[in-house]
Amino acid sequence: MAKKQKLRVAVEENETISDCLDRIDAMGYRPTVRREEPIFGLDANEEPYPIRQQIIFDCKAKTESD
């Protein structure tokens, strides 16, 4: 059996954190780290400005003892 790799999962735009955690669980992973990363846009002068924060979970494969 191949070893599962680490995975990064982002909370989708129209998804709750709870829905995302359920999706991670259904894929056979469990979250280990929660991050928030800024999403930037560019204005008319090509200057970056923050649009929103994106929540990202670093996940690892579940083991039988989990």
ChimeraX attribute file (.defattr): number of C-alpha atoms within 10 A of each C-alpha:
attribute: neighborCount
match mode: 1-to-1
recipient: residues
	/A:1	3
	/A:2	4
	/A:3	6
	/A:4	11
	/A:5	9
	/A:6	13
	/A:7	14
	/A:8	13
	/A:9	16
	/A:10	17
	/A:11	17
	/A:12	13
	/A:13	8
	/A:14	7
	/A:15	10
	/A:16	11
	/A:17	15
	/A:18	10
	/A:19	13
	/A:20	18
	/A:21	17
	/A:22	13
	/A:23	15
	/A:24	20
	/A:25	15
	/A:26	10
	/A:27	11
	/A:28	13
	/A:29	21
	/A:30	22
	/A:31	19
	/A:32	11
	/A:33	11
	/A:34	13
	/A:35	11
	/A:36	12
	/A:37	11
	/A:38	12
	/A:39	12
	/A:40	13
	/A:41	12
	/A:42	11
	/A:43	9
	/A:44	6
	/A:45	6
	/A:46	8
	/A:47	9
	/A:48	12
	/A:49	12
	/A:50	10
	/A:51	11
	/A:52	12
	/A:53	12
	/A:54	14
	/A:55	17
	/A:56	19
	/A:57	21
	/A:58	16
	/A:59	20
	/A:60	18
	/A:61	19
	/A:62	14
	/A:63	9
	/A:64	5
	/A:65	4
	/A:66	6
